Amino acid sequence: MVERYNSQFGTQARTQTAEYDEGLRAYMLRVYNLMASGVLLTGIVALLVANTPVLHGLFFEVRETARGAYVGMTGLGWIAALSPLAFILVMNMGINRLSSSALQMIFWAFATCFGISLSSIFMTYTGVSIAQTFFVTAGAFGALSLYGYTTKKSLSGWGTFLMMGLFGLIIASVVNLFLGSGMLSFITSVGGVLIFAGLTAYDTQQIKESYYYMGGGEMAEKGAIMGAVRLYLDFVNLFMYLLRFMGNRE
């Protein structure tokens, strides 16, 4: 009797484990699909704005300075550049009130505005070097995310260190806007690559572990969207910092 009970219990446990693993794979696939779609949308918008004179004129203007031509942003360009931060705040603060469809629409708007601001790289770097950097970023991101997903080691201890590094990176970047130091720019570039490489693995593990608390349905869909935002930001920032090293200027 005891053996039969143990056998039934073991079978039930294996079934529940298999169902959980299947649900987790579907959840992570949803996260990656949303993240990749967001990156693709950003790239399309960036190319479109960079190669369409009318759109380019709406967001950017060329100014002549003592050091030569300088590409600056118009008022509308600044709105497009700053709006992703507002979208993130709305998504984080309204996640419990917004529906998953509304949250997803905000994500697409977020990716679109990011594409507008990133279109300036096509005025600064050659198309070949941008493409090369993108593929290097994709390979590095894939390897780092795979590590975060498969490792049995907890990466939770990285969180505080990476957040402190991120805040330091932001402060140093703002300070260098006024100093214009080449050395500080190099240091922030190296720091940016290392920080967002670490965040890629860390965020992947955090997103994977969050599935346990989602419970499926609407909440899981919202979780997938927010997870896609985190990985999207890791990918784009890793790309931008690598571009500083690998990009050939026009």
Phi and psi in degrees as a GROMACS rama.xvg file:
@    title "Ramachandran Plot"
@    xaxis  label "Phi"
@    yaxis  label "Psi"
@TYPE xy
-65.1868  -41.0229  VAL-2
-63.862  -40.5494  GLU-3
-65.8882  -39.211  ARG-4
-64.1511  -44.5873  TYR-5
-62.3666  -38.2652  ASN-6
-64.8569  -44.0205  SER-7
-65.0498  -41.0809  GLN-8
-63.5925  -41.8767  PHE-9
-64.5953  -40.7874  GLY-10
-63.514  -42.5283  THR-11
-64.2174  -41.2766  GLN-12
-64.0806  -42.0514  ALA-13
-65.1307  -37.9817  ARG-14
-64.696  -43.9473  THR-15
-64.2586  -38.429  GLN-16
-64.5503  -43.1738  THR-17
-63.3757  -40.737  ALA-18
-65.6978  -40.1559  GLU-19
-64.3724  -45.457  TYR-20
-62.3173  -40.0555  ASP-21
-65.6182  -42.9327  GLU-22
-63.8612  -39.5505  GLY-23
-64.1552  -43.2477  LEU-24
-62.6019  -41.7818  ARG-25
-64.924  -39.0999  ALA-26
-65.1354  -48.4775  TYR-27
-65.726  -36.5604  MET-28
-62.1493  -39.4495  LEU-29
-63.1582  -42.119  ARG-30
-60.2421  -49.1732  VAL-31
-66.1441  -38.4638  TYR-32
-63.8914  -43.2537  ASN-33
-65.0603  -44.5175  LEU-34
-61.7265  -46.3979  MET-35
-64.4751  -38.9881  ALA-36
-64.525  -38.7925  SER-37
-64.2219  -43.0732  GLY-38
-63.6657  -41.8401  VAL-39
-62.3724  -45.1843  LEU-40
-60.9088  -42.7467  LEU-41
-60.4236  -43.5288  THR-42
-64.4898  -41.5066  GLY-43
-64.1387  -46.0058  ILE-44
-63.2516  -41.8376  VAL-45
-61.611  -44.6221  ALA-46
-64.455  -42.0629  LEU-47
-63.3395  -46.025  LEU-48
-66.7231  -41.6191  VAL-49
-66.1053  -30.8097  ALA-50
-105.928  5.47253  ASN-51
-115.559  106.662  THR-52
-52.8217  -40.211  PRO-53
-63.3907  -47.1127  VAL-54
-67.2641  -39.508  LEU-55
-60.9499  -41.0379  HIS-56
-67.9986  -24.1149  GLY-57
-71.0888  -33.2452  LEU-58
-109.56  -19.5446  PHE-59
-134.796  153.516  PHE-60
-141.752  146.345  GLU-61
-96.8902  125.038  VAL-62
-115.553  138.719  ARG-63
-90.724  125.299  GLU-64
-123.432  177.417  THR-65
-63.8  -24.7731  ALA-66
-93.7325  1.98041  ARG-67
118.206  -167.917  GLY-68
-70.5286  139.815  ALA-69
-131.143  129.126  TYR-70
-91.0313  112.375  VAL-71
-112.737  172.649  GLY-72
-101.501  145.185  MET-73
-78.9183  178.304  THR-74
-59.1668  -40.7852  GLY-75
-66.813  -33.7331  LEU-76
-64.9797  -39.549  GLY-77
-66.0869  -37.3676  TRP-78
-62.3397  -44.4201  ILE-79
-64.7354  -36.1406  ALA-80
-72.0691  -34.8053  ALA-81
-91.2337  -19.0618  LEU-82
-63.2276  -32.223  SER-83
-55.2514  -35.8998  PRO-84
-63.2886  -41.033  LEU-85
-65.0591  -40.014  ALA-86
-62.597  -40.8859  PHE-87
-64.0491  -42.6507  ILE-88
-62.0403  -42.2323  LEU-89
-63.0194  -43.7556  VAL-90
-65.3756  -43.0807  MET-91
-70.2256  -40.137  ASN-92
-80.4795  -24.4521  MET-93
-109.041  14.4744  GLY-94
-60.0398  -32.4627  ILE-95
-81.5371  -23.075  ASN-96
-96.7685  -31.4056  ARG-97
-79.4222  147.319  LEU-98
-77.1945  163.524  SER-99
-64.4543  -34.8335  SER-100
-66.84  -40.4109  SER-101
-66.1522  -40.2113  ALA-102
-63.0171  -39.2322  LEU-103
-68.7165  -38.36  GLN-104
-62.5744  -38.4559  MET-105
-65.5684  -37.5142  ILE-106
-61.627  -42.8557  PHE-107
-65.037  -39.4388  TRP-108
-63.9921  -40.4718  ALA-109
-59.0112  -47.7661  PHE-110
-66.3906  -35.0462  ALA-111
-65.7068  -47.8258  THR-112
-65.0664  -34.8018  CYS-113
-63.3443  -38.5022  PHE-114
-63.2573  -38.1981  GLY-115
-61.3349  -47.9624  ILE-116
-68.6295  -32.8118  SER-117
-78.5663  -10.8818  LEU-118
-62.4107  -19.734  SER-119
-64.852  -21.4646  SER-120
-65.8458  -25.9634  ILE-121
-74.6371  -12.5409  PHE-122
-93.7625  -9.18081  MET-123
-111.414  -40.9853  THR-124
-115.372  157.413  TYR-125
-71.0389  150.421  THR-126
-60.9626  -36.0945  GLY-127
-64.8337  -45.2226  VAL-128
-68.7425  -32.2568  SER-129
-65.1258  -44.1752  ILE-130
-64.302  -43.6116  ALA-131
-61.9696  -43.7198  GLN-132
-64.7577  -37.681  THR-133
-61.6559  -45.3  PHE-134
-69.0827  -35.4797  PHE-135
-64.3234  -42.8057  VAL-136
-61.8372  -43.8658  THR-137
-60.9663  -42.0356  ALA-138
-66.1014  -45.3483  GLY-139
-64.9369  -43.8432  ALA-140
-60.8235  -44.4115  PHE-141
-60.43  -44.3842  GLY-142
-66.308  -43.0671  ALA-143
-67.8409  -41.2001  LEU-144
-67.4483  -38.3902  SER-145
-62.8238  -39.7789  LEU-146
-62.0958  -46.1927  TYR-147
-62.022  -32.7442  GLY-148
-78.0733  -36.1823  TYR-149
-97.6784  -23.1966  THR-150
-64.6727  142.276  THR-151
-87.0929  -11.478  LYS-152
-78.0854  134.046  LYS-153
-73.9543  129.309  SER-154
-100.441  10.8068  LEU-155
-59.8906  -29.982  SER-156
-66.8776  -17.5307  GLY-157
-74.5897  -23.5771  TRP-158
-53.5389  -54.9645  GLY-159
-61.756  -44.3874  THR-160
-61.1636  -44.5574  PHE-161
-68.4041  -38.7993  LEU-162
-65.821  -40.9137  MET-163
-62.9927  -42.4388  MET-164
-63.2553  -37.9711  GLY-165
-66.0926  -44.3073  LEU-166
-64.1416  -39.8858  PHE-167
-63.0957  -38.6428  GLY-168
-63.9046  -42.5728  LEU-169
-63.4558  -44.9725  ILE-170
-63.5757  -44.6144  ILE-171
-63.8329  -37.5032  ALA-172
-67.0472  -40.6287  SER-173
-65.2435  -44.2741  VAL-174
-60.8447  -38.6834  VAL-175
-73.2805  -15.5472  ASN-176
-61.8451  -30.3487  LEU-177
-94.1369  -33.3152  PHE-178
-82.2167  -38.0267  LEU-179
65.2623  34.2312  GLY-180
-81.9615  126.394  SER-181
-66.8355  -38.5617  GLY-182
-66.1179  -44.0452  MET-183
-65.6862  -35.0866  LEU-184
-63.6689  -40.7969  SER-185
-65.4045  -42.6773  PHE-186
-63.3295  -44.0846  ILE-187
-66.5549  -32.6803  THR-188
-65.7542  -45.6478  SER-189
-63.2421  -45.865  VAL-190
-61.1786  -39.5912  GLY-191
-61.7768  -44.0152  GLY-192
-61.6106  -46.8756  VAL-193
-65.9488  -42.175  LEU-194
-66.4035  -45.5715  ILE-195
-78.1185  -21.6886  PHE-196
-66.1321  -45.8706  ALA-197
-64.4281  -40.6479  GLY-198
-65.1127  -31.3912  LEU-199
-60.8431  -49.1163  THR-200
-67.3042  -44.2658  ALA-201
-62.437  -48.9201  TYR-202
-64.4047  -37.9066  ASP-203
-60.2621  -45.4118  THR-204
-65.4232  -39.704  GLN-205
-64.2731  -40.9272  GLN-206
-65.6902  -42.1757  ILE-207
-60.1113  -46.1177  LYS-208
-70.5133  -25.5573  GLU-209
-69.0364  -21.3469  SER-210
-60.0903  -31.3857  TYR-211
-58.6751  -31.1621  TYR-212
-97.5319  -3.17757  TYR-213
-74.8107  -43.5629  MET-214
76.8962  9.47968  GLY-215
79.7523  -179.348  GLY-216
69.6886  -144.282  GLY-217
-60.7633  -41.5692  GLU-218
-64.9126  -38.9265  MET-219
-65.3494  -38.0071  ALA-220
-64.907  -41.446  GLU-221
-63.9699  -41.8378  LYS-222
-61.6708  -38.6463  GLY-223
-64.439  -40.3527  ALA-224
-65.336  -45.9065  ILE-225
-67.2029  -34.7058  MET-226
-64.5037  -39.0909  GLY-227
-63.1966  -37.1619  ALA-228
-62.0488  -44.5722  VAL-229
-61.6295  -48.3575  ARG-230
-69.2926  -34.309  LEU-231
-58.8856  -48.5446  TYR-232
-63.802  -38.1754  LEU-233
-61.6196  -45.7037  ASP-234
-64.7957  -50.6535  PHE-235
-64.2362  -42.8485  VAL-236
-69.1911  -37.8967  ASN-237
-61.2944  -42.4272  LEU-238
-60.5712  -46.5528  PHE-239
-65.3466  -39.6429  MET-240
-73.5038  -35.1996  TYR-241
-67.044  -32.8795  LEU-242
-63.2549  -29.1676  LEU-243
-63.7447  -29.8825  ARG-244
-89.4848  -41.1689  PHE-245
-96.2834  -15.1053  MET-246
-76.606  132.781  GLY-247
-96.0327  124.398  ASN-248
-74.8788  148.825  ARG-249
